[in-house]
Amino acid sequence: MSNPLTGGNAATVRPTAVAGSFYPGKADALRKEVQRLLDNAGDVHPGGNVLGAMAPHAGYVYSARFSAPVFKALGACEIDTVVIIGHDLGANAPGIVAVLSDVDAYETPLGQVPVDIAMVKALQDVPGIMIHNGIHAREHSIEVQLPFLQVVKPGVKIVPAFMGEVSVENSRRFVEALDKAAGGRRLFVLASTDLSHYPAYDDAVKLDQATMALVSAMDLQGLCERQAGKGVDAPNTQTAICAAGGVITALTFAQKHGVDEVKILARGNSGDARGGDLKSVVGYASAIFVDNRATSTNNQDDDKSTTTTAKATPNAPPTAEATPEFALSAAAQAELLTLARNRISAETRREKWSYRPPAVLTELQEPAAVFVTLTKDGQLRGCIGTTVAREPLWAAVEDAACAAAFEDNRFMPVQEDELKRLRVEISVLSPMQPVASADLVQPFKHGVLIRAGYHSGLFLPQVWEQLPDKEHFLSVLCEHKAGLPGDAWRRQDVKLFIFTVFAFHEQ
């Protein structure tokens, strides 16, 4: 078999490959369709600086309505160059970080989209990054994003990229290269990816829900493992996410530049389309990555890069004193604890699972960020959750319970004979609130999230019981959860967020 990374073909303009099949082939029809999709996307309120996003790349009849909200948000940003990351080359690209194209422009029926040639040339000398126009000529995952971009940001330049081997380290290397090559450009990183491929409709819903929980939590390693098949066992499923490398890279860029929230804008699958086959579907989701701080630029990189980030009109963060505290009714607590246990039990016994929350418990439908902690004989047995409220409370608990039992890589998956010895605890988090210094962190009340560049770590308020001294608490958080020096929490470039928790557990 020949190596697909050799023998690229030089070209000036990359012509359209899928116009007339993936989207309308005539300019007037295409522009009208894109505008219709944007109009139907409704209002999108990012609430902060949007620095990156993910959007699907299937034919417009199936996936474009899920993409449209992303471009609605992107249209309000100030951007010089959009880095669009399409498919992963994976095993076909050993040792490769990214593969770029240095054509002058990409062509669609709406005209030409200029490639940021100067930036591509600056990137091609980076070890692990290469140019191969031939690979880009055969691929649609970048092209299908372009008509939307031409309507909302006419004239904006792009850097077309495919990821090589999928790993957190390769994404970090690519982001470092982008920052160094950017100069004063305002970058936006767009990951072009679909989700589950070919499971039945109901299986796809569950698979995609679990994948997007990892995206919401900005769990980079979890996404790598998801792409490799961990936790993906539904029949006929080819993959849970077809371009995880791009999503990991977009999140890596966003985290480095201060993003503290993933906002999922839309989710569904090809079965939702008129006449869609429910027996074999492809999943889709769109999301934006938002920095909620009241700043328009971010130059806080360790290398003092001059990169500036795309900006929308932000909302100033509330003060620490405004941090809300949660409470749930006794009925809701009992229902959620039962849900978590039954979900874990069903999985250990390989039983078919379905759940519908009681209509009278309306509080279960409110979006919430949740952690589920499992203990066995008083010792930790698993703990997983998300820091962003994107799903209804009941769905967040269902996902976190299953993940804590079977996907916490510190432990073996829970077995049926352990069920009677497990205790389930559920922690519902308030929204994350940035604080200027550790002085505003209140022991035994606040949980703490710390973030610096690629590094982040979180302690729930329950950890104060083991680490009651504030300085010790923060030092252990830095060292053992975030991979930072113990005194990093004192640094000005390190971001601290606080939150409160309403926790309850089985007796």
VOBA-990349 format. One record per residue (C-alpha): x, y, z. Coordinates in Angstrom, 1 decimal. Example, Ala and Ser with C-alpha at 12.3 -4.5 7.8 and 13.67 -1.06 7.14 Angstrom:
> c1 / c2 / c3
> 12.3 / -4.5 / 7.8;
> 13.7 / -1.1 / 7.1;
//
This chain:
> c1 / c2 / c3
> 0.0 / 0.0 / 0.0;
> 1.4 / 3.4 / -0.9;
> 2.0 / 6.0 / 1.7;
> -0.8 / 8.7 / 1.5;
> 1.5 / 11.3 / 2.8;
> 3.8 / 11.3 / -0.2;
> 3.3 / 12.7 / -3.7;
> 1.2 / 15.8 / -3.1;
> 0.0 / 17.8 / -6.1;
> 0.7 / 21.5 / -6.4;
> -2.4 / 23.6 / -7.1;
> -3.3 / 27.3 / -7.1;
> -7.0 / 26.9 / -6.2;
> -8.6 / 23.9 / -4.6;
> -11.9 / 23.4 / -6.6;
> -15.1 / 22.3 / -5.0;
> -15.4 / 18.5 / -4.6;
> -19.0 / 18.2 / -3.2;
> -21.0 / 21.1 / -4.5;
> -24.3 / 19.6 / -5.9;
> -24.1 / 16.6 / -3.6;
> -23.4 / 17.7 / 0.0;
> -24.9 / 21.2 / -0.6;
> -26.5 / 23.1 / -3.5;
> -24.3 / 23.5 / -6.6;
> -25.6 / 26.8 / -7.8;
> -24.6 / 30.1 / -6.1;
> -28.1 / 31.6 / -5.7;
> -29.6 / 28.4 / -4.3;
> -26.6 / 27.9 / -2.0;
> -26.7 / 31.4 / -0.6;
> -30.5 / 31.2 / -0.1;
> -30.1 / 27.9 / 1.7;
> -27.4 / 29.1 / 4.0;
> -29.3 / 32.2 / 4.9;
> -32.4 / 30.2 / 5.6;
> -30.5 / 28.0 / 8.0;
> -29.0 / 31.0 / 9.7;
> -32.4 / 32.6 / 10.1;
> -33.9 / 29.5 / 11.5;
> -31.0 / 29.1 / 14.0;
> -32.6 / 31.8 / 16.2;
> -30.7 / 34.0 / 18.6;
> -27.4 / 32.8 / 19.8;
> -26.0 / 34.7 / 22.9;
> -22.5 / 33.5 / 23.7;
> -22.1 / 35.8 / 26.7;
> -18.4 / 36.1 / 26.3;
> -15.5 / 35.8 / 23.9;
> -16.0 / 32.9 / 21.5;
> -12.5 / 31.4 / 20.7;
> -13.4 / 28.2 / 19.0;
> -16.2 / 25.8 / 18.1;
> -17.1 / 22.4 / 16.7;
> -19.6 / 21.8 / 13.9;
> -20.7 / 18.7 / 11.8;
> -19.7 / 18.2 / 8.2;
> -22.2 / 15.9 / 6.6;
> -24.5 / 16.8 / 3.8;
> -26.6 / 19.9 / 4.5;
> -29.9 / 18.0 / 4.4;
> -28.8 / 16.1 / 7.5;
> -26.4 / 18.2 / 9.5;
> -26.5 / 21.9 / 8.4;
> -29.2 / 22.9 / 10.8;
> -26.9 / 21.8 / 13.6;
> -24.0 / 23.8 / 12.2;
> -25.9 / 27.1 / 11.6;
> -25.9 / 28.3 / 15.3;
> -22.1 / 28.1 / 15.4;
> -21.8 / 30.4 / 12.4;
> -24.4 / 32.7 / 13.9;
> -22.1 / 33.1 / 16.9;
> -19.0 / 33.3 / 14.7;
> -20.5 / 36.1 / 12.7;
> -20.4 / 38.4 / 15.8;
> -16.7 / 37.8 / 16.4;
> -13.8 / 39.8 / 15.1;
> -11.6 / 37.3 / 13.3;
> -8.6 / 37.5 / 10.9;
> -8.0 / 33.8 / 10.3;
> -10.1 / 30.7 / 10.9;
> -8.1 / 27.5 / 11.4;
> -10.5 / 24.8 / 10.2;
> -9.5 / 21.3 / 11.2;
> -11.1 / 18.4 / 9.4;
> -10.7 / 14.7 / 9.6;
> -8.0 / 12.8 / 11.5;
> -5.5 / 10.8 / 9.4;
> -4.8 / 8.6 / 12.4;
> -2.9 / 5.4 / 11.7;
> -2.1 / 6.7 / 8.1;
> 0.0 / 9.4 / 9.5;
> 2.5 / 8.0 / 12.1;
> 4.5 / 10.8 / 13.7;
> 2.6 / 13.5 / 12.0;
> 1.0 / 16.4 / 14.0;
> -1.0 / 18.1 / 11.2;
> -1.2 / 18.2 / 7.4;
> -1.9 / 21.6 / 5.8;
> -2.7 / 22.9 / 2.3;
> -0.8 / 25.8 / 0.7;
> -3.2 / 26.4 / -2.2;
> -4.1 / 30.1 / -2.7;
> -7.8 / 29.5 / -2.1;
> -10.6 / 27.1 / -1.8;
> -13.5 / 27.4 / -4.2;
> -17.2 / 27.0 / -3.7;
> -20.2 / 28.2 / -5.8;
> -20.1 / 31.4 / -3.8;
> -16.5 / 32.2 / -4.9;
> -13.1 / 31.7 / -3.4;
> -12.1 / 31.5 / 0.2;
> -8.5 / 32.8 / 0.6;
> -5.9 / 30.6 / 2.4;
> -3.7 / 32.5 / 4.8;
> -0.6 / 31.5 / 2.9;
> 1.8 / 33.5 / 5.1;
> 0.7 / 31.6 / 8.2;
> 0.7 / 28.2 / 6.4;
> 4.3 / 28.9 / 5.3;
> 5.3 / 29.8 / 8.8;
> 3.8 / 26.5 / 10.1;
> 5.3 / 24.2 / 7.5;
> 8.8 / 24.4 / 9.1;
> 7.5 / 23.1 / 12.4;
> 8.5 / 19.4 / 13.0;
> 5.5 / 17.2 / 12.5;
> 3.6 / 19.6 / 10.3;
> 3.6 / 19.1 / 6.6;
> 2.0 / 20.3 / 3.4;
> 0.0 / 17.9 / 1.2;
> -2.5 / 19.4 / -1.3;
> -3.4 / 15.9 / -2.6;
> -5.0 / 14.8 / 0.6;
> -7.0 / 18.0 / 0.9;
> -8.2 / 17.7 / -2.7;
> -10.0 / 14.4 / -1.9;
> -11.7 / 15.5 / 1.4;
> -14.9 / 17.3 / 2.1;
> -14.8 / 18.0 / 5.9;
> -13.3 / 21.5 / 5.5;
> -15.2 / 22.4 / 2.3;
> -18.7 / 22.0 / 3.7;
> -18.0 / 24.7 / 6.4;
> -17.0 / 27.3 / 3.8;
> -20.3 / 28.4 / 2.4;
> -21.5 / 29.4 / 5.9;
> -18.2 / 31.2 / 6.4;
> -18.6 / 33.0 / 3.1;
> -22.0 / 34.3 / 4.2;
> -21.2 / 35.4 / 7.7;
> -17.5 / 36.4 / 7.3;
> -16.9 / 37.2 / 3.6;
> -13.2 / 37.6 / 2.8;
> -11.9 / 36.0 / 6.0;
> -8.8 / 33.8 / 5.5;
> -8.5 / 30.2 / 6.5;
> -5.8 / 27.7 / 7.5;
> -7.0 / 24.3 / 6.3;
> -5.7 / 21.4 / 8.4;
> -6.1 / 17.7 / 9.1;
> -4.7 / 16.2 / 12.3;
> -2.3 / 13.3 / 12.1;
> -2.0 / 11.0 / 15.0;
> -4.7 / 11.8 / 17.6;
> -3.1 / 12.6 / 21.0;
> -3.3 / 15.4 / 23.6;
> 0.4 / 16.0 / 23.0;
> 0.1 / 16.4 / 19.3;
> -2.8 / 18.9 / 19.8;
> -0.7 / 20.9 / 22.2;
> 2.2 / 21.0 / 19.7;
> -0.1 / 22.2 / 17.0;
> -1.6 / 24.9 / 19.2;
> 1.9 / 26.1 / 20.2;
> 2.8 / 26.3 / 16.5;
> -0.4 / 28.2 / 15.7;
> 0.3 / 30.7 / 18.5;
> 3.9 / 31.3 / 17.3;
> 2.9 / 31.7 / 13.7;
> -0.1 / 33.9 / 14.4;
> 1.7 / 37.2 / 14.9;
> -1.1 / 39.8 / 15.6;
> -3.8 / 37.7 / 13.9;
> -7.1 / 37.1 / 15.7;
> -7.5 / 33.4 / 15.4;
> -10.6 / 31.2 / 15.6;
> -10.2 / 27.4 / 15.7;
> -13.1 / 25.4 / 14.2;
> -13.3 / 21.6 / 14.5;
> -15.2 / 19.9 / 11.8;
> -16.5 / 16.6 / 13.1;
> -19.5 / 14.3 / 13.2;
> -20.3 / 12.1 / 16.2;
> -21.4 / 8.4 / 16.3;
> -21.4 / 6.5 / 13.0;
> -24.0 / 3.9 / 12.1;
> -25.6 / 2.8 / 15.4;
> -29.4 / 2.7 / 15.7;
> -31.1 / 5.9 / 16.7;
> -31.6 / 5.3 / 20.4;
> -28.0 / 4.0 / 20.8;
> -26.7 / 7.1 / 19.0;
> -28.5 / 9.4 / 21.3;
> -26.8 / 7.8 / 24.3;
> -23.4 / 7.6 / 22.7;
> -23.5 / 11.2 / 21.5;
> -24.7 / 12.4 / 25.0;
> -21.7 / 10.7 / 26.6;
> -19.3 / 12.1 / 24.0;
> -20.6 / 15.7 / 24.4;
> -20.3 / 15.3 / 28.2;
> -16.5 / 14.9 / 27.6;
> -16.5 / 18.0 / 25.4;
> -18.4 / 20.0 / 28.0;
> -15.9 / 18.9 / 30.6;
> -13.1 / 19.8 / 28.3;
> -11.7 / 16.3 / 29.0;
> -9.0 / 16.0 / 26.4;
> -7.7 / 12.6 / 27.4;
> -11.2 / 11.3 / 27.6;
> -11.9 / 12.4 / 24.0;
> -8.7 / 10.6 / 22.9;
> -9.9 / 7.4 / 24.6;
> -13.4 / 7.9 / 23.2;
> -12.0 / 8.1 / 19.7;
> -10.1 / 4.9 / 20.3;
> -13.3 / 3.1 / 21.3;
> -13.4 / 3.2 / 25.1;
> -16.9 / 2.9 / 26.4;
> -18.3 / 2.5 / 22.8;
> -20.1 / -0.9 / 22.6;
> -23.4 / -0.2 / 20.8;
> -24.0 / -2.6 / 17.8;
> -22.8 / -1.4 / 14.4;
> -20.9 / 1.6 / 15.8;
> -17.9 / 2.4 / 13.6;
> -16.8 / 5.3 / 15.8;
> -18.1 / 7.6 / 18.5;
> -16.5 / 10.7 / 17.0;
> -14.9 / 10.9 / 13.6;
> -12.5 / 13.8 / 14.0;
> -11.6 / 13.9 / 17.7;
> -8.2 / 15.4 / 16.9;
> -9.7 / 18.6 / 15.7;
> -12.0 / 18.9 / 18.7;
> -9.1 / 18.2 / 21.1;
> -7.0 / 20.9 / 19.3;
> -9.8 / 23.5 / 19.3;
> -10.4 / 22.9 / 23.1;
> -6.6 / 23.0 / 23.7;
> -6.4 / 26.4 / 22.0;
> -9.5 / 27.6 / 23.8;
> -8.3 / 26.5 / 27.2;
> -4.9 / 28.1 / 26.7;
> -6.6 / 31.4 / 25.9;
> -8.9 / 31.4 / 28.9;
> -12.1 / 29.6 / 27.9;
> -14.1 / 28.5 / 30.9;
> -17.3 / 27.2 / 29.3;
> -18.5 / 24.9 / 26.5;
> -21.9 / 25.8 / 25.2;
> -23.7 / 23.1 / 23.3;
> -25.9 / 24.7 / 20.7;
> -27.6 / 21.8 / 19.0;
> -27.5 / 18.0 / 18.9;
> -29.2 / 15.3 / 16.9;
> -28.6 / 12.8 / 14.2;
> -29.4 / 11.9 / 10.6;
> -32.5 / 10.0 / 11.8;
> -34.0 / 13.4 / 12.6;
> -34.1 / 14.4 / 8.9;
> -37.2 / 13.7 / 6.9;
> -37.1 / 10.1 / 5.8;
> -34.0 / 9.4 / 7.9;
> -33.2 / 5.8 / 8.5;
> -33.5 / 5.1 / 12.3;
> -31.7 / 1.8 / 12.1;
> -28.4 / 3.3 / 11.1;
> -27.6 / 7.0 / 11.8;
> -24.8 / 9.5 / 12.1;
> -24.7 / 11.8 / 15.1;
> -24.2 / 15.6 / 15.0;
> -23.6 / 18.3 / 17.5;
> -22.4 / 21.9 / 17.5;
> -20.8 / 23.8 / 20.4;
> -18.9 / 27.1 / 21.0;
> -16.0 / 27.5 / 23.4;
> -16.4 / 30.7 / 25.4;
> -14.2 / 32.9 / 27.7;
> -16.7 / 34.5 / 30.1;
> -14.1 / 37.0 / 31.5;
> -14.7 / 40.7 / 30.7;
> -11.7 / 40.9 / 28.4;
> -11.5 / 41.3 / 24.6;
> -7.9 / 40.0 / 24.2;
> -5.7 / 37.4 / 25.8;
> -2.0 / 37.7 / 25.8;
> -1.3 / 35.6 / 28.9;
> 0.6 / 32.8 / 27.2;
> 3.8 / 31.6 / 28.9;
> 5.8 / 32.6 / 25.7;
> 4.3 / 36.1 / 25.7;
> 2.8 / 35.4 / 22.2;
> 1.2 / 38.4 / 20.6;
> -1.8 / 36.3 / 19.5;
> -5.1 / 38.0 / 20.0;
> -8.4 / 36.1 / 20.2;
> -11.7 / 36.6 / 18.5;
> -14.1 / 38.6 / 20.5;
> -17.8 / 39.1 / 21.0;
> -19.5 / 41.4 / 23.5;
> -18.8 / 39.8 / 26.9;
> -20.8 / 40.0 / 30.1;
> -18.8 / 40.9 / 33.2;
> -18.6 / 37.9 / 35.6;
> -20.6 / 38.1 / 38.8;
> -18.8 / 38.7 / 42.1;
> -17.9 / 35.8 / 44.4;
> -20.5 / 36.9 / 46.9;
> -23.2 / 36.3 / 44.3;
> -22.3 / 32.6 / 44.0;
> -25.7 / 30.8 / 44.2;
> -26.2 / 27.7 / 46.4;
> -28.5 / 24.9 / 45.4;
> -31.1 / 22.9 / 47.1;
> -33.3 / 20.1 / 45.9;
> -36.5 / 18.6 / 47.3;
> -36.3 / 15.4 / 49.2;
> -38.3 / 13.7 / 46.4;
> -35.8 / 14.9 / 43.7;
> -32.9 / 13.6 / 45.8;
> -34.4 / 10.2 / 46.2;
> -35.3 / 10.0 / 42.5;
> -31.7 / 10.9 / 41.4;
> -30.1 / 8.5 / 43.8;
> -32.3 / 5.7 / 42.6;
> -31.6 / 6.7 / 39.0;
> -27.9 / 6.6 / 39.5;
> -27.9 / 3.2 / 41.2;
> -30.3 / 1.6 / 38.7;
> -28.2 / 2.9 / 35.8;
> -25.1 / 1.4 / 37.3;
> -26.8 / -1.9 / 38.1;
> -28.3 / -2.2 / 34.6;
> -24.9 / -1.7 / 33.0;
> -23.2 / -4.3 / 35.2;
> -25.9 / -6.8 / 34.2;
> -25.9 / -5.8 / 30.5;
> -29.6 / -5.0 / 30.8;
> -31.4 / -2.8 / 28.3;
> -31.8 / 0.7 / 29.9;
> -34.3 / 3.5 / 29.5;
> -35.5 / 6.2 / 31.9;
> -38.1 / 8.9 / 31.8;
> -38.1 / 11.5 / 34.7;
> -41.4 / 12.0 / 36.6;
> -43.3 / 14.9 / 35.1;
> -44.1 / 16.3 / 38.6;
> -40.4 / 16.7 / 39.5;
> -39.8 / 19.7 / 37.2;
> -36.5 / 20.6 / 38.9;
> -34.9 / 17.5 / 37.3;
> -35.3 / 19.2 / 33.9;
> -33.2 / 22.2 / 34.8;
> -29.6 / 22.2 / 33.3;
> -27.0 / 21.3 / 36.0;
> -23.4 / 20.5 / 36.4;
> -23.0 / 17.3 / 38.4;
> -20.4 / 15.0 / 39.9;
> -21.3 / 11.5 / 41.0;
> -18.9 / 9.9 / 43.6;
> -18.9 / 6.2 / 44.4;
> -17.4 / 4.8 / 47.6;
> -17.0 / 1.2 / 48.6;
> -16.5 / 0.4 / 52.3;
> -15.7 / 4.1 / 52.8;
> -13.0 / 4.2 / 50.2;
> -13.2 / 6.1 / 46.9;
> -14.4 / 3.8 / 44.0;
> -15.0 / 6.4 / 41.2;
> -15.8 / 10.1 / 40.7;
> -16.6 / 11.8 / 37.4;
> -18.7 / 14.8 / 36.4;
> -18.8 / 18.0 / 34.5;
> -18.2 / 21.6 / 35.5;
> -20.6 / 23.0 / 32.9;
> -24.4 / 22.9 / 33.1;
> -25.5 / 21.8 / 29.6;
> -27.9 / 18.8 / 30.2;
> -31.0 / 18.4 / 32.3;
> -30.1 / 17.4 / 35.9;
> -31.5 / 13.9 / 35.5;
> -29.4 / 13.3 / 32.3;
> -26.2 / 14.7 / 33.9;
> -26.7 / 12.4 / 36.8;
> -27.3 / 9.4 / 34.5;
> -24.2 / 10.1 / 32.5;
> -21.9 / 10.8 / 35.5;
> -23.1 / 7.7 / 37.4;
> -22.2 / 5.5 / 34.5;
> -18.9 / 7.2 / 33.9;
> -17.9 / 7.1 / 37.5;
> -18.6 / 3.3 / 37.7;
> -17.1 / 2.3 / 34.4;
> -14.9 / 5.1 / 32.9;
> -12.8 / 6.4 / 35.8;
> -9.4 / 5.2 / 34.6;
> -8.1 / 5.1 / 38.2;
> -10.2 / 2.1 / 38.9;
> -11.4 / -1.1 / 37.2;
> -15.0 / -1.1 / 36.1;
> -17.5 / -1.8 / 38.8;
> -18.6 / -5.5 / 38.9;
> -22.1 / -6.8 / 39.9;
> -20.8 / -8.4 / 43.1;
> -19.7 / -4.9 / 44.3;
> -23.1 / -3.2 / 44.0;
> -24.3 / -4.0 / 47.6;
> -21.1 / -2.4 / 49.0;
> -21.3 / 0.8 / 46.9;
> -22.6 / 4.1 / 48.2;
> -23.7 / 6.8 / 45.7;
> -23.2 / 10.5 / 46.4;
> -24.4 / 13.2 / 44.0;
> -23.0 / 16.7 / 44.0;
> -24.8 / 19.5 / 42.1;
> -22.6 / 22.4 / 41.3;
> -23.3 / 26.1 / 41.1;
> -22.0 / 28.0 / 38.0;
> -18.2 / 28.6 / 38.1;
> -17.3 / 32.1 / 39.3;
> -13.9 / 33.6 / 38.6;
> -12.1 / 35.2 / 41.6;
> -9.2 / 37.7 / 41.7;
> -7.3 / 35.9 / 44.4;
> -7.4 / 33.0 / 46.9;
> -8.6 / 35.4 / 49.6;
> -12.2 / 34.9 / 48.3;
> -12.0 / 31.1 / 48.6;
> -13.9 / 30.1 / 51.7;
> -12.9 / 26.7 / 53.3;
> -15.7 / 24.1 / 53.6;
> -18.0 / 26.2 / 51.5;
> -16.3 / 26.6 / 48.1;
> -15.1 / 24.1 / 45.6;
> -12.2 / 25.3 / 43.5;
> -11.2 / 25.0 / 39.9;
> -7.7 / 26.1 / 38.9;
> -6.6 / 26.6 / 35.3;
> -3.3 / 27.7 / 33.8;
> -2.8 / 27.2 / 30.0;
> -3.2 / 23.5 / 29.3;
> -3.4 / 22.5 / 33.0;
> -6.5 / 22.4 / 35.1;
> -7.8 / 20.7 / 38.2;
> -10.9 / 20.7 / 40.4;
> -11.6 / 19.9 / 44.1;
> -15.2 / 19.6 / 45.4;
> -15.9 / 21.3 / 48.7;
> -16.0 / 17.8 / 50.3;
> -12.2 / 17.7 / 50.0;
> -11.9 / 20.3 / 52.8;
> -12.7 / 17.5 / 55.2;
> -9.3 / 15.9 / 54.3;
> -7.4 / 19.2 / 53.6;
> -8.8 / 21.8 / 56.0;
> -5.9 / 24.3 / 55.7;
> -6.5 / 26.6 / 52.7;
> -2.9 / 26.8 / 51.6;
> -2.4 / 23.1 / 51.8;
> -5.8 / 22.5 / 49.9;
> -4.7 / 24.8 / 47.1;
> -1.2 / 23.4 / 46.9;
> -2.4 / 19.8 / 46.7;
> -5.0 / 20.9 / 44.0;
> -2.2 / 22.4 / 42.0;
> 0.2 / 19.5 / 42.3;
> -2.0 / 16.4 / 42.2;
> -4.9 / 17.5 / 40.1;
> -3.6 / 20.2 / 37.7;
> 0.0 / 19.1 / 37.3;
> 1.3 / 22.5 / 38.4;
> 3.9 / 23.6 / 41.1;
> 2.4 / 23.6 / 44.5;
> 2.5 / 27.4 / 44.8;
> 1.1 / 28.1 / 41.4;
> -2.2 / 29.3 / 42.9;
> -0.3 / 32.4 / 44.0;
> 0.6 / 33.4 / 40.4;
> -1.2 / 36.1 / 38.5;
> -1.4 / 34.1 / 35.3;
> -3.2 / 31.3 / 37.1;
> -7.0 / 31.5 / 37.0;
> -9.1 / 30.5 / 40.1;
> -12.8 / 29.7 / 40.0;
> -15.1 / 29.0 / 42.9;
> -18.4 / 27.2 / 43.2;
> -20.8 / 25.8 / 45.8;
> -22.3 / 22.3 / 45.9;
> -25.5 / 20.8 / 47.1;
> -24.5 / 17.2 / 47.9;
> -26.6 / 14.3 / 49.1;
> -25.9 / 10.5 / 49.3;
> -27.4 / 7.1 / 50.0;
> -27.8 / 6.2 / 53.7;
//
